[in-house]
């Protein structure tokens, strides 16, 4: 028996090239441990294949299952691929899984010819499906964790129970990956990069955030033991990896656990192994920053989103600007570089009334970021616009208030112009004003990158092209109006006083 696991096929040069699909890598190692499938019994098609490659691979390997995992922004490509595969191989069992199918299983079944949608985590589901097929049983109606057509109606069995003991999971199947195909993080200290997933889920629920897989069933938040994490780090080091992105919604889910993880990794003593990770601004002290330095954590990614407390409260971020500045001081003291995630034009509801981040507040956030850069508290930033994803409260807010233009954007999607999905014009925010503030952030991002360094130009040159196209698109016609907007917004005082 053979199965095939696939990413949607790449079509543009700015498709995600950093890493292979981590969910599929976990699935491969889990199936090898819990089913008779071994080695070449599992065929993996990464994102660098075409639809034609998928068809050819199926003809060659004759799998009994074709599984495709995808997220919201690649849904159209995934839908097309599923339908092409089923048209060519109507008897092949096609299973769709991942964040988007978990969020909207009915939509996937109604718009594609997929046989089954896996809802929630896929490891135990796929292992059970494989073992049933091995036994000659194709009746999946009683399996939890799926949606499928039964007698002309969609049957939903709900998400199956989440895996509580993450230490029981085998390491991701990195030994099957050609590292040269993937460019890794664009800010880096070393080549041959990899990832390690240390937790699943998040205890918070920001309005813009969608975590459909980890929220499909309880417990929503699970963490691996520090000892287990350190053993995998050691294994990756022996594979030749010299920089690791620690994958967790925040490494400091709890402060004591974060410190224990840092100690365990630091005790390995690898001076030529570097790390970066996501971090929350409120759960940090001087000791944690010290432990970051000790383990060679050179860069943290800090989700700030806005420098306006009104906005942060509205989107349920549960941090303040003052807490962020306190965090940045700890990181600077221990020589940890920081990359800020900023997200403009947030929307939320307050007592049922729609609220949104005003252009003046967006500009204030940009001013604040520049002050942090000049104070040498941050090295980099990203700058994007709030995007409604299925499974996020923002998605429902946008739909409720009839601000959605998702279909129009996806039908004419140019990723270089930044995905939006919200018609800000209905809120009195013109397209020119939106683009001016978007470009202001992009220019700032590029300037920080050039000044701070550690950008891997040799492997990420295509990102520079994306930045240039994003900045220059429609620039000339709007230049005069943009200058006027800048002069107006420049008179806005910075709300938060910055000290020392």
Number of C-alpha atoms within 10 A of each C-alpha: 15 17 20 23 21 21 24 26 21 18 13 10 11 14 13 15 17 16 18 23 18 16 17 25 19 19 23 28 23 23 21 17 14 15 15 13 21 14 11 11 15 20 18 21 21 19 18 19 15 16 19 13 13 21 16 12 16 21 12 9 16 16 19 18 22 23 23 25 23 23 19 16 14 17 17 15 16 24 20 15 22 24 17 18 20 19 12 12 15 12 11 18 17 22 23 29 26 22 23 26 29 31 25 16 22 18 11 25 20 11 13 18 19 24 18 23 26 28 30 26 26 25 20 18 19 22 20 17 18 24 16 14 15 15 9 9 11 12 10 15 14 8 16 16 24 26 28 23 17 10 7 7 8 14 15 19 16 17 23 20 16 23 19 15 11 17 16 11 15 16 21 20 16 18 12 12 14 9 17 10 13 18 19 25 22 16 18 20 19 17 18 16 25 25 22 17 20 23 20 23 20 17 13 13 15 19 23 23 19 21 21 23 25 21 22 20 18 15 14 16 16 20 20 19 17 19 15 16 23 20 15 18 22 14 13 21 18 10 12 13 21 20 25 25 21 22 17 19 21 25 24 21 21 13 14 11 16 19 20 16 24 24 19 19 23 19 12 14 12 14 11 12 20 20 23 26 21 22 21 22 23 17 18 21 14 14 12 22 23 19 20 27 19 18 22 21 25 20 26 24 19 22 22 23 24 28 25 20 17 13 23 20 14 19 25 14 20 15 17 20 19 16 15 17 17 15 22 22 21 19 26 16 12 18 17 23 20 25 20 20 17 22 21 25 22 23 24 22 15 9 6 8 8 14 16 18 18 17 19 16 22 26 23 22 24 21 18 21 22 15 15 16 17 11 14 15 23 26 22 25 23 17 22 19 19 21 23 27 22 22 21 19 20 24 22 16 20 20 14 11 11 12 17 20 15 19 10 10 16 17 9 9 15 12 16 16 17 17 18 19 21 23 17 17 12 11 13 11 14 14 12 17 18 19 20 21 24 22 23 17 25 20 17 18 18 17 12 18 16 13 10 16 13 14 16 17 13 9 16 18 12 12 15 12 13 17 17 15 14 21 20 12 14 12 16 9 10 15 13 10 12 21 12 10 16 15 10 11 16 13 9 13 11 18 14 14 9 13 6 4
